Each structure stands twice: as structure tokens, then as C-alpha cells.
Amino acid sequence: MSGPKYEEFAQKYVRTGSDIIVPKDQNPFPQMKTDTLRLSSTPDFGGFGGGVDFSYIHEPVNMYPDLKVSECERIVTLIGGSGVNYLKLHGEVEITLGNTKEDAETFKFAEAVSFYVPKGMLYNINITKIDSPDCPIHFNEFTAGENTPSRTPDSAAGGEGGYGRFFKSGDDVWAKGQPHFEVKYPVISTGSEPFDAAVRVRRTWMPVSIPHALGTHAHRHDFTEYMVYYGTNPDDISDLGGWLEFTIGENEDDMTCFRTDKSTIFCLKPGTWHNPMVFTEVNDTKYPIVFCEVSFAHGFGPDSGNSEWLGDLPFRMSDDKLANDVRRVFDRAFATARATIATFPEDKWLEPHGDEYYIPSSIAYHIASFIDGAVAGGYKEPDFRSKLPWGDWHGITRDRLPGKAELLEYYDGVAARAKKALYSVTTEDISVELPPEMARMGSTQLGAYMGWIREITAHTGEMNKMLIENGKDDIWF
């Protein structure tokens, strides 16, 4: 897609640059010394009528000492400015809530905290301490639209726990069970459901410190979702700190890949197909890329009770623990291989490393075609090898090898087929004895799976070795 059609598509789904950056001299407080990233939900960009601000606070500030009346439903989240540990504020904050000044309560926090302010309630945020201006507190404020129904302040005060029930902090906002093995540092996830808020929204912050594919399987939801990407360089919030490739579209057969090194927001209206999501470069592991997902649902998947899952799940996670373990290990192997391929320097893609065997394109094609044949089931077709896009991997000559973009397109299709094949696997299937002609793989299907994973990871290791030779960090989850 290019030209006017691309521009029309981008206007519908993408905001970047001056469309999302608020200059620092327009910040409400001088202690916010850098530009602010702002998600504005206009009618042509999601349309919930509110907004989300992402700011850094560098110095102590008492925002509303006389207490401010919240003119709308809002959820405020304060997390650590260090991308390697969002849980620790590296400072202290006092937050006050109340229906009146007389009954207001003040709560103190030194860890990440999220709190809900109903429309009409009084509140104040007092940043009393920041350990270092080099590690500012990350301030995020979600404000609902004017048409959003609200809780009445009177009913808010009288519940069990008083105003304390409007807060979640520390372990309560740490997404310990998040499924992305590639994300090395703590993930923060906070939604409106614990507060019984009128607006239904969840925000999740993931620090991306290494190149990898965070999502490979195209899918869609029946709710609006914003994908927000920005850097953790507090001096320039517009700098992504690496490169992102994100694919979206109105139907699965006509999707567009956006590539950017700038902070960017994507709006995914209900039914919008999205993924792969690939972070091809991260400039500095100490300054991760931030991926913040803002979704208007309390859960995901067919069993959430809040959202119909419109696309296929990447994997089925059930009570079948052994089958789930197999799926997870394959998922990790697929993601590692994909990220290694995506990270490889273009100018070295077709160059031998040591001898003619160690050509990155050749090894990557071997990995992809092996997954296609073994895991996705292609070998069950007698003429499988002849149908491969660049022919049989064995004996392929350098002049026939694919470019990196072509190979990645093939790999993504292969990974999707492989995940589909693994989707319904059970422990009973894994324990099935293999026929004699497959005995070299093992006595059971589990033995075959172990051999397949070894094959994928061994050749991924070869590519990682070549990455190191080219001055890049190796990739492993």
C-alpha cells in the first residue's frame, strides 16, 4: 500500500509527531520538564471522548493543595521512571481523595500506584520526593469522556474500606503472570474493574529491552484498543529508542506494516486485525521501549466474560498442563527465531559467515521450512518440498536465497500454521507412540516435539552467533 491510499489508512489508524506531542511549555506544571505524549480520542480516532496523558515529573510538586473537583471519571497511575523497574517510584507521593474537604483521606506510596477518581470527587496529588531528576516519576492520567456515566460521590465514600478501596499499589499492579517471556522487567497492568468504575478500561505497560516479536499471530477484538509506543528517554519522549514494525488492517488478507523509530499511537477499532508486532531494534537496554496497551475491556479471549474473541487464539491454555508447556516452549522458540531474523543487518543477510553454509538467509530459510514441514504438518504431503517458495532448502544456491523481508513474510505464515496445528494438542496426543518409520525422532510424539525444538533452537543459535560477529547482542528468551 502506498500513495493516497496509504495516507488515508494512516489517518484512520495512526498518530505520531506533533499529533501526539504536547510541548513542555504547555504542561500544567513546570515540574514536568519535558514534552508530554497525549492520546486524544477524537471522533475519527476511537471516539471515547476522553484522553490519556503520558508525562515525566522531575521535581516535587503539590498539584492541587486546595483539592480539585474531578470534572470527569479519571484513573491516574504513577510508575517508576526507570524502564528496568516500573514498580519502584524512586520517590514518594501523597494522594488525597474525598467527597468534602472535611472527610478527605491522604494515602502515601513509594511504589507504583493506580487510583480511581469518580466524577465530582475532590482529589490532590502531592509528589513529596524524587530521588534523582535523572529518574523522574512517570505520570499517566486517563480521563473519560463527558458522556461516560459516573458513580455518585456520596455512594463512593460509604463503602467498605473507605477511600482506600480506590487505590491499587505494589504487587496489586504487578502483572506477575504475564505470558511474554521476552519481557525481562516488571510489567504494570491496572484496570478499572477493581474500583467498580463506570468506565471500563485497562492499561498495561511492558518494557521492551531486547529485539523480539511480542505478537506474531494476527487477530482482532470486539472492543476498541490503543497501542501506544514511546521511549524511556525522559529528555525526549518522542524518541522511540529503537525500531518497531506493526501490522494492521481491516481484513486479514489486506494488512499494512508500519515501521517507525518515533513514538506512535495506533487506534484499533473493534474488528481491526493486528499483528505481527516486532521490535527490530532497541538502542539501549537501559532505556527500554515502552509498549502501553489501552483496551476498553476487562479481559481477553473467549473465557473472559467481557469480550467476544473474534479471531483465533495463538494457543489454547487449558487445564492440560503438559500440553500447555509444549505450546509455551514452541512459542518461545518461534519468537526467538523470528526476532533473530528480524534483527539481522540487511547488508550481511546474504553474506557467508565462515563458509557457504553459514549464510543468514540460508539458515533462516532452513528454520522456517523445517517449522513448516515438521510442526505445521507440511511433510504429510508427498510433494511438500517442491511446493516450498524457494525450493528445497537442501542444496539451495546463494542466488536463489530470499531477501529478509520475503523470508519474514513466509516465516510469519509458517508460525501461524504451526500454532494452529498445536492449538488443540492434548496430553493424550503427546503420549501417542510413533510409527516405526518415525522411530528416529523418538518413541512418542513428545520425543518428536523435543527433537523439533532442538532443531529450531540449534539453528537459531547459529544465527545468534552470526549476530554477535556483526556487533549485535544475541537474542534469547
N, C-alpha and C positions, 0 to 999 in steps of 0.2 A: 504494500500500500504506500502511495506517495502522492505528492501534489495536493490539490484541493481536498481530495477525499481524506488524506491523512490529517490535514489541518482541521477538517470538520470532526473527525474522530477524536483528535486530541482535545479539541474544545469541549467535547462532551464528557471525556473521561479524565483529563489530566490538568493539573495546575502546578506551575513551578515559577521560579524567579519572582518578579515583582507582584505576581498574583497572590503569593502566599507569604511574602516577607514584609513585615512592618518595621520601618526604620527605627533605630533605637531612640531617636529624639521624639518619637510618638508613643513610647512606652508610658504607662500611667505612673511609674515610679522611677526616679533617677537611679535607684539601686539596681535596676535592670539595665546593665551597661552595654548590652549587645542587642542586635536585632531580634525580633520575635517572629516565630513561624505561626501563621494563623490559617486555620481551616475555616472558611466561611461557607456555610451551606446555603447557597443561593438556589432559587427555583430550578436553575439549569445544572446544578451540581449537588444533587442529593435531596435538597429541598426540605430538610427537617427544621429549617428556620433559625437554627442557633449557630454555634461555632465552638471551636476548640483552639486555645492558645498554648503554645509551647515556648516558654521563656526561661532564661537563666537569671538568678538573683545572686549578685556578687557581694552585697553588703547587707548587714542587718537593716530591717525596715519594719516599722509598725504601720500596716496598711490603713486600717480604719479604727483608730483608737476610740472613737465615739460610737462605734458599732454601726455597720451599714445594713440597710434593709435590702435583702436579696430581691431584685425585681423579677427573677425567674428561677426555675429549678436549675441548680448547678451542682456539679461534682468536682471538687478540687483535689488534686493529687500532687504531693511533694515527694520527689525521689532524689537520691544522691546524684550529684553532677558527674561523678566518676563512672564512666561506662563499664568499668570492671566490677562495680558493686553498687547497684542502684539501691540496695536495702539500707545502706548506711547514709544518713543525711550529711555527715561531716559538718554538722551544725545542730542547732536546736530551734524549735518552733513552738509557739503557744497559740492555740486556736480557741476562739470563744464562740459559742452558739447560745442563742436564747430567743424566746418569744418577746421578752421585755428585758430592759437593762437590769432589772431587779432579780430576775430568775436565771440570768445568763450564767453559764459554767465555762471555765477555762481548762483546757487539756494540753499537756506538754508531751512533746515527742522528740526523739533523737534518731528514730528510724523512719523509713518510708511510710507515709500515711496518706490515706484517701478518706475524704469525708463528704457527706451529702448535706446540702443546704436547701430546704424547701422554699418555695416562693413565699415571700413575706417575712421570713425569719431574719433576725439580726445576726451578724457574724463579724469576726475580725481575724486577721492572720498577722501574727507578730513574729517575724524572724528575729530571734534574740541573739543568735550566734551563728557565724560562719567560720569554720576553722581556717580556711585559706581562700583568698579570691581566685586562686588557680583551680579550686574545686567548688564552684558555685552550686547552690541548690537548684534543681530543675523543677520549675513550677509549671503545672498543667491545669488548665481550667476548662471544663466542659460546661457550656451554657445551653439550655434547651430553648426552643422557640417559644414565642408568645402564646401560641395555640396549644402548647402542651398542658394537659391537666395537671393540677398540683395538689399536694397534701395541704391540709389547713394547718397553720402553725399551732393552733390550740391542741389539736389531736397529737401533734408531734411531740409535745413536751411531756404528756402524761403517761407514756408507755413505760414498760419495764426497762430499767437501765438508764432512764433519763436521756439526756442528750448524748451520753456516751455511746448509745447504740448507733449513732450516725457516723462512727469512726471505724476504720479498719487499718491496722498497722502491723509492721514486722512480718511475722510468719503468716498472718492472715492475708497479706497481699503478695506473698512469695509463691509463685507457681512452681512448686517443687516437682510436680508430676508432669510437667510439660514434655511432649514426646520428641522434641527436636534434639537429638544427641549432639548436633553440630554446635549448639549454643552453649558455650562454656561457662558463662557468667549468669548470675541470678536473673530470672525473668520476673517482672512485676505484672500482675493481672488483677484488675479491680473492676467490678461491675456495680450496677445499681440495685441488683436483686437483694443483697443483704440488708439494704436500707429500706426496702419496700417503697422505693421511689416511684413516682408516676412515670417518668421516662425510663425506657428500657435500653440500656447501653452498656457495653463492656469495652474497656481499653486494656490492651496488653502491650508491654514494652519488651522487646527482645534485643539484646546487644549482639551485633554480628561482628565477631572479631577475626574470623577466617573466611576465605572464599569458599562458598559451597552453594548447593541448591537447597534452599529452605523448603520449596514446594515444587514437585515435578509433575503432579497429576492435575490436569485441567478439570475443574468442577465449578459449580455455581450454587448460590443460596437463594432463599426466598426473602431475604432481608437486605437492607442497604448496608454496605460495608465500605469503610475508607481505609486505604493502605497508605500510611504516612511514613516517609523515609527521610531521615535527616542525620547530620553528623554530630559528633560529640565534641567538636572543637568549639569551646564556648565563645571564642572570639569571632567566629563566622559560622552562624547556624545554617547558612545557605550552602556550605561546602559539605557534600555528602561524605567525603572521606574515603572514596572508592568508586567502584562502578557497579551499577545494578542493571539487570535485564529482567523485565517483567512483561509477560504476555497476557493480553486480554482481548475479548471480542464478544460480539452479540450472539455468535453461534460457534460451535466447536470447530467447524470447518473453515472459518474465516476469522483468524485471530491475528493481532498485530503485536510485535515485540518492540517495546520501548527501551532504549538504552540511554542511561544518564549518569553523570557524576555530580549532579546538583540535587539539593533537597527537593523532593517532589511528593505530591499527594495525588492518589488515584481514587476516583469515586466509582464504586461498583454498585450499580442499581440492582434490584432483585432480578435474578436470572442471568446476570453478566458472567460469562465464562472467564476464568482467570487461572494463571499458572501455565508454564513454569515461572518460578521466581528464583533468579540466580544472581548471587553476589559474586561477580567475576574477579573483583579486586577489592582488597581492604588495605588502605595505605599504611596504617599503623595500628597494630593490635592493641596499643594502649588507648586509642581513640576509636572505639568500635562505631560502626554504622548503627543507628537506631531504626528498628522497624517497629512502628506502633500501629496496631490494628484497632480501629474504632468500629465496632459492629453493633447494630441495633437488634440484638437478640441475646438471650441469656445462655444459649448453648449451641452446639453444633452437632450435626449428624442426625440419623434417623431416630435415635432414642432420647434426644434432648428434651422432648416435650414442648419445645418452644419454636421449633423451626423444621419445616419440611426440607429434607436434603434433596436437591433437585438433580445433582449429578451423582456419579459413582464414588463411593468412599475409596481412598487409596488402599486401605486394608480394613478388614473386619477384625475388630478387637472384641473377643468374647470371653467366656469363662474357660475356654480351651487354652490353658497356659502354654503348653508345649507348642501348639500351632502359632500362638501369638509370638512366642520367642523366635520361631523360624521367620515369621514375617518381619519382625523388627531387625533381625540380623541382615536379611536381604535388603531391607530398606536402607540400612546404614551403608551396606556395600554399594548399592546403586547410587546413593547420594555422594559418597566419597569419590567414586569413579567419575560421576558427572562433573563434580566440582574440579577435579584434577584436569579433566579435558578442557573445561571452560577457562581455566586459569592459564593454560599453556600459552606461551608467547607465539603470536602469529608468525613471526619471522623464523621461528625454529620448528614449526609444525611439520614440515616435510624434510627436515634435515636429519641425517643419521647421527646417532649419539653412540659412538663406539664402533658399531658396524651396521651393515644394511638392515639387520633385524630390528635394531633399536631406533626406528623412525616413529615419532609420536603418533602420526596419523595411522600407521600400521598397527601399533599396539592398541590404540583406541578402537579401531575397526574390529580387531580381534575380540576385545571385551564386549562390544555391542553385539557382534554377530553371535558370540557364544551365549550371551543372555537371551538373544532372540531364539536360538536353536534349543538350548537346554531348558531354561526357566520358563520361557514363553511357549515352549512346545513345538517350535518350528521343525525340529528333527523328526517329528512324526510324519511329516510329508516327505515322500521319497525324493522329490526334486527340490528340496529346500535350498541346498547350496546354490543351485543355478538361478534361484529367484532373488538372491541377495543383491542389494543395489549396486555394488561394485564387484560382484562375482565372489567366488570362493576366496576366503582370506588366505588360505594356504597357497603360496606361490604368487601372490599378487605383486605386480611390479610397481615401482615408485610412481611412474607416470599415470597410473590408474587410481592412485590413492585419493580419497576425498579431502576437500578443504575442511577447516574446523567447523564452520557454520553448517555445512552439509552434514557432517558427521553428527553434530549435536542434534540436528533435526531428526535424524534417523535414531539416535540414542534415546531421545525423549519418547518417540513412538514405541521403541522396544521396551523401555522401562514401564510404560503404561500397560503394554500387553502382558509383561511378566507379572506385574502387580495384580492384574485381573486374573491371571492363572492361579496366583497364590491366595486370592481373596477368600475362597471357600474351603481351603485346605483344613483338615481336622487331624487330631492325633491319630485317629484310626487310619487315615490316608498315609500319614508319615510312617506308620508301622508296617505297611504292606511290604511283603517280600518282593524283591525284584526278580524278573525272569532271568534265566541263565545267560542270555546274550548281553545283559546289563550287569553281570556279576562283577566286572572290573570296577564299577562305581561303588559297590558295597552290597550288603545282603538285603538292606531295606531302603525305602525311599529316603529315610533320614540320612543314610550313608551317602546317597546321591546328592542330597542337598548340601551336605558338608563338603563334598568334592567340588560342587559348583561354586560354593562360596570361596573355597580355596583358590579356584581358577580365577575368579573375578578379582580377588584381593591381591593375588600374586602379581598379576599384570598391572593392576593399579599401582602396586609398589614399584614396578619398573618405571611407570610414568612419573611417580613421585621422585624417584632417583634422578630422572632427567630434569625435573623441575629444579631440584637442588643444584644440579650442574649449571643451570641457567640463572642462578642467583635468586630463585624464588623459595619461599617456605614450602615445605611439604605439607600435604593435606591429609588429615586422618581424624576420624571421629571415634 
